[in-house]
Amino acid sequence: MGDEGTRGVGVIGAGAMAQALLKGLLAGGGLPPQRIAVANRGDRVRLGQAAELGVHTTVDKGDVCRRSDVIVLAVKPRDALEVCHQLREHLRPDHLVVSVAAGLGSGVLRRELGDHRRVVRAMPNTGSLISASATAVAYEGDPGDVRRAARLLASLGPIELVPEAQLDAVTALSGSGPAYVYLLIEAMIAAGVAEGLPEDVARALTLQTALGAARMACESGLRPDELSRQIASPGGTTVAALQVLEQREIRLAVHDAVHSARERAREIAETFAREIS
Ligand SMILES: NC(=O)c1ccc[n+]([C@@H]2O[C@H](COP(=O)([O-])OP(=O)(O)OC[C@H]3O[C@@H](n4cnc5c(N)ncnc54)[C@H](OP(=O)(O)O)[C@@H]3O)[C@@H](O)[C@H]2O)c1
C-alpha cells in the first residue's frame, strides 16, 4: 500500500470484493498480512480463504477496529446499515472508513456511523483480483483522508478522483464495464467459429487481440480512433467490418447501455434512501 501512516487495515466483509481487495493490498507489498484484519458475519469458508492469506480473521468488529485505523466497508449495500450500527460503539474519531458499497451516499454512511466525520467512498471493479481495477475515489471530504483512501486503493490498480455525484456514472461505465467487454469478446469468438475456425483457436486469437488492443490504447499514446485508422486502409477488410458495426449503430447501443446502467444505479440509490428515511 505504501502508506506508512496506516497502522492497520480492517476489512468488513470477506466476499468477492474483500478477497480482491486483500489480494491487491498484499500484492502491493506495503502492508504485511499481520496488519490486516478481516471480519464477516459468520461464513467460515470465506473467512478461511482470507485466513489462508495470513491476515487476522474474526467475526468481532471490535477486534477489527482495535487492530486498524482504516476500515473498509466491503459488504452489500443492503447489509451496510446494520454494519454501520454495529461499528458505532467501536469507532474512534481517528478511524478512516472507506466504503466500496454501491449506491450508499457518504452522508448516509456518516450519519449511520453515528456522525462519524471521516468517510470516503470509492468504486473499484473486478479487475481488483489481478491488480488491474479501474477505481474511482470520491474527492469530497478531508483532503488527507481522500489521499489516504486513494493510496490504499491504488494497490488494486490506477485511481481516478471524481466528485461523489459521478459515482453512479462510474458504476455504469467501469463498475459494470468488464461485462460489456466480455460480451464483445464472446461475440467475436462466436463469429470466428461461424467463419470456420476451431473454437480454441478463435478464443485464443480473440483474447490476445483484446489484450493487445487494450495495451496499445494504454501504451501507444494514440487515441482509439487514430489506432483504428492505422489498420483500416481504404477498401480493406477492417473498413468492411467497421462499416457494418457503424450501420448497426454500435456507438448508440453502447451509449444507451451505459445510460441504462446509470439510471438503474440511480434508481437503486433512491429506493435505498427511501427505505432508510
Ligand atoms: N464484486 C464487485 O465487482 C464489486 C465492484 C465494486 C464494488 N463492489 C461492492 O462491494 C460490496 C461487496 O460486494 P461483494 O460482491 O464482495 O459481496 P459478497 O461477495 O456478497 O460479500 C459480502 C460480505 O459481507 C459480509 N457481511 C454481510 N453482513 C455483514 C455483517 N453484518 N457483518 C460482517 N460482515 C457482513 C458477508 O459475510 P457472510 O458471508 O458471513 O454473510 C460477506 O463476506 C458491495 O457493496 C458492492 O457494491 C463490488
The ligand as a Tripos MOL2 file, in Angstrom:
@<TRIPOS>MOLECULE
LIG
   48    52     1     0     0
SMALL
NO_CHARGES

@<TRIPOS>ATOM
      1 N1        -17.9560   -7.5200   -6.7890 N.am      1 LIG1
      2 C1        -17.6310   -6.4340   -7.4890 C.2       1 LIG1
      3 O1        -17.2060   -6.4690   -8.6530 O.2       1 LIG1
      4 C2        -17.7480   -5.0670   -6.8520 C.ar      1 LIG1
      5 C3        -17.2010   -3.9620   -7.5130 C.ar      1 LIG1
      6 C4        -17.2890   -2.7210   -6.8760 C.ar      1 LIG1
      7 C5        -17.9240   -2.5920   -5.6500 C.ar      1 LIG1
      8 N2        -18.4710   -3.6900   -5.0800 N.ar      1 LIG1
      9 C6        -19.1520   -3.5110   -3.8100 C.3       1 LIG1
     10 O2        -18.5550   -4.3350   -2.8390 O.3       1 LIG1
     11 C7        -19.5320   -4.6810   -1.8690 C.3       1 LIG1
     12 C8        -19.4010   -6.1640   -1.5470 C.3       1 LIG1
     13 O3        -19.7120   -6.9020   -2.7160 O.3       1 LIG1
     14 P1        -19.2920   -8.4380   -2.8350 P.3       1 LIG1
     15 O4        -19.5310   -8.7960   -4.2500 O.co2     1 LIG1
     16 O5        -17.9500   -8.6580   -2.2180 O.co2     1 LIG1
     17 O6        -20.4160   -9.1190   -1.8760 O.3       1 LIG1
     18 P2        -20.3990  -10.5930   -1.2640 P.3       1 LIG1
     19 O7        -19.4930  -11.4930   -2.0310 O.co2     1 LIG1
     20 O8        -21.8320  -10.9990   -1.0940 O.co2     1 LIG1
     21 O9        -19.7590  -10.4150    0.2070 O.3       1 LIG1
     22 C9        -20.3960   -9.6700    1.2030 C.3       1 LIG1
     23 C10       -19.6830   -9.8950    2.5180 C.3       1 LIG1
     24 O10       -20.3010   -9.0760    3.5030 O.3       1 LIG1
     25 C11       -20.3510   -9.8130    4.7160 C.3       1 LIG1
     26 N3        -21.3640   -9.2770    5.6200 N.ar      1 LIG1
     27 C12       -22.6780   -9.0900    5.4070 C.ar      1 LIG1
     28 N4        -23.2700   -8.5990    6.5110 N.ar      1 LIG1
     29 C13       -22.2990   -8.4860    7.4480 C.ar      1 LIG1
     30 C14       -22.2700   -8.0660    8.8060 C.ar      1 LIG1
     31 N5        -23.3690   -7.6310    9.4260 N.pl3     1 LIG1
     32 N6        -21.0860   -8.0830    9.4480 N.ar      1 LIG1
     33 C15       -19.9500   -8.5130    8.8520 C.ar      1 LIG1
     34 N7        -19.9220   -8.9490    7.5770 N.ar      1 LIG1
     35 C16       -21.0810   -8.9200    6.8860 C.ar      1 LIG1
     36 C17       -20.6760  -11.2100    4.2720 C.3       1 LIG1
     37 O11       -20.3770  -12.1070    5.3180 O.3       1 LIG1
     38 P3        -21.0970  -13.5760    5.3750 P.3       1 LIG1
     39 O12       -20.6690  -14.2830    4.1070 O.co2     1 LIG1
     40 O13       -20.5210  -14.1870    6.6150 O.co2     1 LIG1
     41 O14       -22.5640  -13.3120    5.4230 O.co2     1 LIG1
     42 C18       -19.7380  -11.3240    3.0570 C.3       1 LIG1
     43 O15       -18.4480  -11.6930    3.4850 O.3       1 LIG1
     44 C19       -20.9070   -4.3130   -2.4350 C.3       1 LIG1
     45 O16       -21.4240   -3.2060   -1.7370 O.3       1 LIG1
     46 C20       -20.6320   -3.9390   -3.8670 C.3       1 LIG1
     47 O17       -21.4300   -2.8460   -4.2820 O.3       1 LIG1
     48 C21       -18.3860   -4.9250   -5.6250 C.ar      1 LIG1
@<TRIPOS>BOND
     1     1     2 1
     2     2     3 2
     3     2     4 1
     4     4     5 ar
     5     4    48 ar
     6     5     6 ar
     7     6     7 ar
     8     7     8 ar
     9     8     9 1
    10     8    48 ar
    11     9    10 1
    12     9    46 1
    13    10    11 1
    14    11    12 1
    15    11    44 1
    16    12    13 1
    17    13    14 1
    18    14    15 2
    19    14    16 1
    20    14    17 1
    21    17    18 1
    22    18    19 2
    23    18    20 1
    24    18    21 1
    25    21    22 1
    26    22    23 1
    27    23    24 1
    28    23    42 1
    29    24    25 1
    30    25    26 1
    31    25    36 1
    32    26    27 ar
    33    26    35 ar
    34    27    28 ar
    35    28    29 ar
    36    29    30 ar
    37    29    35 ar
    38    30    31 1
    39    30    32 ar
    40    32    33 ar
    41    33    34 ar
    42    34    35 ar
    43    36    37 1
    44    36    42 1
    45    37    38 1
    46    38    39 2
    47    38    40 1
    48    38    41 1
    49    42    43 1
    50    44    45 1
    51    44    46 1
    52    46    47 1
@<TRIPOS>SUBSTRUCTURE
     1 LIG1         1 GROUP 0 **** ****
